[in-house]
């Protein structure tokens, strides 16, 4: 497997890097403090094709590869993981679910607005009663008179209040367990469909998070995605691809933390010399550099396997698990190198330190990733 980036991949990476440095970096502290979703930035990303990265041009997408998708998320997340999360969740979850499993009519109806950024996408799987145990959801969808009636709620949904298009899973036949779960496309404004913002989060504060509430929401039967009862398996496949994006997001945070540590260690003087001249600091930096590069290679391997249409589920879990844990270590060590200044909001490492923890939880906890890896390993022998 060749990990050298092509000329096009290098150009895509530079485009994302320039956008992040010029458009996101100057305003990240403001949006983090106010917990405001950066809608103007999202709109600019739509114009650049960053909200339709992996989808074909016939649906308004940019037609990029999964590898290029990972590179874009990494570059944006080095500067602001909250914006990186918007790119990852919009592309990899809601939009990808509709593109991968909907009929042509639904794709033509919803994909152009999603890929352009005219409508932001949200994906509703998690509930207050079901996190890692996704099949334990309680939201129901009863078929009546040519439509489905949804009742229940979803929790911790990214783009929940700012979204316009939603993919939601619900039980259509409780007796069938996982095979009785279906997926639907919902639109903002449907009667009985409301959202409640979730504020005061530890990190990712400018990423919009909400609870979705369904009170006898009537959803047209044609908004069923694929077959009735196929929703759970669809969601699990979508999560496999989504883990590549979260791995890339993790690599971005880890690289950003390392960059900050390198810069600060060369500028900060103690005992008559820069921190970077102390062997203890050099060892920390070396360890971080090795782990960041290992995380990047695991992520690119999973992305390239997906691009080549080869099995990638275990590799995606490996990348997500290792990269998210490495990112946690990178932010911790970088903050330690910054000392007391790293504890202050004036230094970006403080924000990365808060943002990073979500990545070991969202789209499958580290423990879930280890379960998936072990299951795949045991099937090989």
C-alpha positions in Angstrom: 0.0 0.0 0.0 1.5 3.3 -1.1 1.1 6.1 1.5 2.7 8.8 -0.7 0.2 11.5 -1.3 -0.7 12.2 -4.9 -0.4 15.7 -6.4 -4.2 16.1 -6.1 -4.2 14.9 -2.5 -1.5 17.5 -1.7 -3.6 20.2 -3.3 -6.7 19.2 -1.4 -4.8 19.2 1.8 -3.4 22.7 1.1 -6.9 24.0 0.3 -8.1 22.8 3.7 -5.1 24.0 5.5 -5.3 27.5 4.0 -9.0 27.7 4.8 -8.5 26.6 8.4 -5.7 29.1 9.0 -7.4 32.0 7.2 -11.1 31.6 8.0 -11.3 29.5 11.2 -8.2 30.3 13.3 -9.1 34.0 13.8 -12.5 33.3 15.3 -12.2 30.0 17.2 -11.9 31.5 20.7 -15.0 33.6 20.1 -17.2 30.7 19.1 -15.8 28.4 21.8 -16.6 31.0 24.5 -20.1 31.9 23.2 -21.0 28.2 22.3 -22.3 29.6 19.1 -22.4 27.5 15.9 -20.2 29.2 13.2 -22.9 29.2 10.5 -20.9 31.6 8.2 -18.0 29.2 8.3 -20.3 26.3 7.5 -21.7 28.2 4.5 -18.1 28.9 3.2 -17.3 25.2 3.6 -20.3 24.4 1.5 -19.1 26.7 -1.2 -15.7 24.9 -1.2 -17.3 21.5 -1.5 -16.4 20.5 2.1 -20.0 19.5 2.9 -20.2 17.2 -0.1 -16.7 15.8 -0.1 -17.3 12.1 -0.8 -20.3 12.3 -3.0 -20.4 12.4 -6.8 -20.9 15.5 -8.8 -24.3 14.4 -10.1 -25.6 15.1 -6.6 -23.7 18.3 -6.2 -20.8 16.7 -4.4 -17.0 17.3 -4.8 -16.3 13.7 -5.9 -13.3 13.4 -3.5 -12.0 10.1 -2.2 -12.2 8.9 1.4 -8.4 9.6 1.7 -8.9 13.2 0.6 -11.9 13.4 3.0 -9.6 12.3 5.9 -6.9 14.9 4.9 -9.5 17.7 4.9 -10.8 16.8 8.3 -7.3 16.5 9.7 -6.3 19.9 8.6 -9.4 21.6 9.8 -9.3 19.8 13.2 -5.7 20.9 13.8 -7.2 24.4 14.1 -10.7 23.8 15.4 -12.0 20.3 16.2 -15.5 21.6 16.5 -15.6 22.6 12.9 -13.9 19.3 12.0 -16.7 17.5 13.8 -19.3 19.4 11.7 -17.6 18.3 8.5 -17.3 14.7 9.7 -20.8 14.3 11.0 -22.5 16.1 8.1 -20.7 14.1 5.4 -20.2 10.8 7.1 -23.4 10.2 8.9 -26.6 11.9 7.7 -25.6 12.6 4.1 -23.8 9.3 3.7 -26.8 7.3 5.1 -29.1 8.9 2.5 -26.7 8.5 -0.3 -25.7 4.9 0.5 -29.2 3.4 1.2 -31.9 5.6 -0.2 -33.7 5.2 -3.5 -33.0 7.6 -6.3 -36.0 9.8 -5.5 -34.8 10.5 -2.0 -31.3 11.1 -3.1 -32.4 13.6 -5.7 -34.6 15.3 -3.2 -32.2 15.7 -0.4 -28.6 15.3 -1.5 -28.1 18.5 -3.5 -29.1 20.7 -0.5 -26.8 18.6 1.7 -23.8 18.7 -0.5 -24.1 22.4 -1.1 -24.5 23.2 2.6 -27.9 24.7 2.0 -29.2 22.2 4.5 -27.0 20.8 7.3 -27.5 17.1 8.2 -28.0 15.5 11.5 -28.0 11.8 12.3 -30.2 10.4 15.1 -29.2 7.0 16.6 -28.2 7.6 20.2 -30.9 8.0 22.9 -30.8 8.7 26.6 -31.5 5.0 27.2 -29.2 3.6 24.6 -25.6 4.7 23.9 -23.2 1.9 23.1 -26.2 -0.5 23.1 -27.8 1.2 20.0 -30.3 -1.7 19.6 -31.8 -0.7 23.0 -33.4 2.4 21.5 -37.0 3.2 22.5 -38.1 5.5 19.7 -41.0 3.9 17.7 -42.4 4.4 14.2 -45.9 3.0 13.7 -47.3 2.7 10.2 -50.7 4.3 9.8 -52.6 5.3 6.7 -49.7 5.5 4.3 -47.2 7.2 6.7 -45.2 6.5 9.9 -45.9 8.1 13.2 -42.7 8.6 15.3 -42.6 9.0 19.0 -39.6 9.2 21.3 -36.4 11.1 21.4 -32.7 11.1 20.4 -29.8 12.5 22.5 -26.4 14.1 21.9 -27.2 14.8 18.2 -24.6 16.8 16.3 -26.2 19.7 14.2 -29.4 18.9 16.1 -30.7 22.5 16.2 -29.0 23.9 13.1 -29.8 21.0 10.9 -32.4 21.0 8.2 -32.3 17.3 7.2 -32.3 14.4 9.6 -31.8 10.7 9.4 -33.5 9.0 12.4 -33.7 5.3 13.4 -36.8 3.9 15.1 -38.4 0.6 16.0 -41.0 -0.5 13.5 -41.4 -4.0 14.8 -40.3 -4.6 18.4 -40.7 -8.4 18.2 -37.8 -8.6 15.6 -35.2 -6.9 17.8 -32.4 -5.4 15.7 -34.2 -6.5 12.5 -37.2 -4.4 13.6 -35.4 -1.1 13.4 -35.8 1.2 10.4 -34.4 4.5 9.2 -36.2 7.6 8.0 -35.5 11.0 6.6 -37.1 13.9 8.5 -37.2 17.6 7.8 -37.0 20.5 10.2 -40.5 21.9 10.7 -42.4 18.7 10.6 -45.3 18.9 13.0 -44.5 17.5 16.4 -40.7 17.5 15.7 -38.8 19.7 18.1 -35.2 20.2 19.2 -33.6 21.2 22.5 -30.0 22.5 22.5 -27.5 21.0 24.9 -25.2 23.6 26.3 -22.3 23.9 28.8 -20.4 21.0 27.4 -16.8 20.3 28.4 -15.5 20.7 24.9 -16.5 21.0 21.2 -18.5 23.9 22.4 -19.1 25.5 19.0 -20.4 22.2 17.6 -24.1 22.2 17.8 -25.5 19.4 20.1 -29.1 18.8 20.8 -31.9 16.4 21.9 -34.5 15.6 19.2 -38.0 15.1 20.4 -40.8 13.3 18.4 -44.4 13.7 19.4 -46.6 12.0 16.9 -44.5 13.1 14.0 -46.0 12.0 10.7 -43.3 10.9 8.3 -44.3 10.1 4.7 -43.9 6.4 3.9 -41.6 7.3 1.0 -39.1 8.7 3.5 -38.3 5.2 4.7 -34.6 4.6 3.8 -34.3 1.2 2.1 -36.4 -1.6 3.5 -38.3 -1.7 6.7 -36.2 -3.4 9.3 -32.9 -2.6 7.6 -32.1 0.5 9.6 -29.9 -1.0 12.3 -27.6 -2.7 9.8 -27.4 0.4 7.7 -26.4 2.4 10.8 -23.6 0.0 11.7 -22.2 0.2 8.2 -22.4 4.0 8.3 -20.5 4.0 11.6 -17.7 2.0 10.1 -17.0 4.7 7.6 -17.6 7.4 10.2 -14.8 6.0 12.4 -12.3 6.9 9.7 -13.5 10.5 9.9 -13.2 10.5 13.7 -9.7 9.0 13.4 -8.7 11.8 11.1 -10.2 14.3 13.5 -8.1 12.7 16.2 -5.0 12.9 14.1 -5.7 16.6 13.5 -6.0 17.3 17.3 -2.9 15.3 18.0 -0.8 17.1 15.4 -2.2 20.4 16.5 -1.2 19.7 20.1 2.3 18.6 19.0 2.8 21.7 16.9 1.9 23.9 19.8 4.2 22.0 22.1 7.1 22.3 19.7 6.5 26.0 19.2 6.2 26.7 22.9 9.1 24.6 24.0 11.4 26.5 21.7 10.2 29.9 22.9 9.9 29.3 26.6 13.2 29.8 28.6 13.9 28.2 32.0 17.2 27.9 33.8 18.9 29.9 31.0 17.9 27.7 28.1 14.8 26.8 26.1 12.6 24.0 27.2 13.4 22.2 23.9 17.0 21.8 25.1 16.0 19.6 28.0 16.2 15.9 27.3 13.0 15.2 29.3 11.0 17.5 27.0 12.7 16.1 23.9 11.6 12.6 24.9 8.1 13.8 25.3 8.1 15.4 21.9 9.6 12.3 20.3 7.0 10.0 21.8 4.2 12.3 20.6 5.6 12.5 17.1 5.8 8.7 16.8 2.3 8.2 18.0 0.9 11.0 15.8 2.5 9.4 12.7 1.3 5.9 13.7 -2.2 7.3 14.1 -2.0 9.0 10.7 -0.8 5.9 8.9 -3.6 3.7 10.5 -6.1 6.3 9.4 -4.8 6.5 5.8 -4.7 2.7 5.6 -8.4 2.4 6.6 -9.3 5.2 4.1 -7.4 3.7 1.2 -9.0 0.3 1.9 -12.4 1.9 1.7 -11.5 3.7 -1.5 -10.4 0.4 -2.9 -13.7 -1.2 -1.9 -12.0 -3.7 0.3 -13.1 -4.7 3.8 -12.1 -2.0 6.3 -14.3 -2.3 9.4 -11.6 -3.6 11.7 -9.0 -1.2 10.3 -11.4 1.7 10.9 -11.9 0.6 14.5 -8.1 0.3 15.0 -7.6 3.7 13.6 -10.3 5.3 15.6 -9.3 3.6 18.8 -5.5 4.3 18.5 -5.8 7.8 17.1 -8.4 9.0 19.7 -6.3 7.7 22.6 -3.1 9.1 21.1 -4.8 12.5 20.7 -5.8 12.4 24.4 -2.1 11.8 25.3 -0.9 14.4 22.9 -3.1 17.2 24.4 -2.2 16.1 28.0 1.6 16.1 27.3 1.4 19.4 25.3 -0.5 21.1 28.1 2.1 19.8 30.6 4.9 21.3 28.5 3.0 24.6 28.5 2.9 24.5 32.3 0.7 27.0 34.0 0.1 28.8 30.7 -1.5 25.7 29.2 -4.2 26.0 31.9 -5.2 29.5 30.6 -7.8 30.1 27.8 -5.4 32.4 26.1 -3.5 29.4 24.9 -5.1 27.1 22.3 -3.9 23.9 24.0 -6.4 24.5 26.7 -9.2 24.2 24.2 -7.8 21.1 22.5 -7.4 19.5 25.9 -11.2 20.0 26.4 -12.2 19.1 22.9 -10.4 15.8 22.6 -12.1 13.6 25.1 -15.3 13.3 23.0 -13.3 11.3 20.4 -12.9 8.3 22.8 -16.7 8.3 23.3 -18.5 9.4 20.1 -19.2 6.9 17.2 -18.3 4.0 19.5 -16.3 4.3 22.7 -12.7 2.9 22.9 -14.1 -0.1 24.6 -16.6 -0.7 21.7 -13.7 -0.4 19.2 -11.8 -3.1 21.1 -14.8 -5.3 21.0 -15.0 -4.9 17.2 -11.3 -5.5 16.7 -11.4 -8.7 18.9 -14.5 -10.0 17.1 -12.8 -9.6 13.7 -9.6 -11.2 15.0 -11.4 -14.2 16.3 -13.3 -14.7 13.1 -9.9 -15.0 11.3 -8.9 -18.0 13.3 
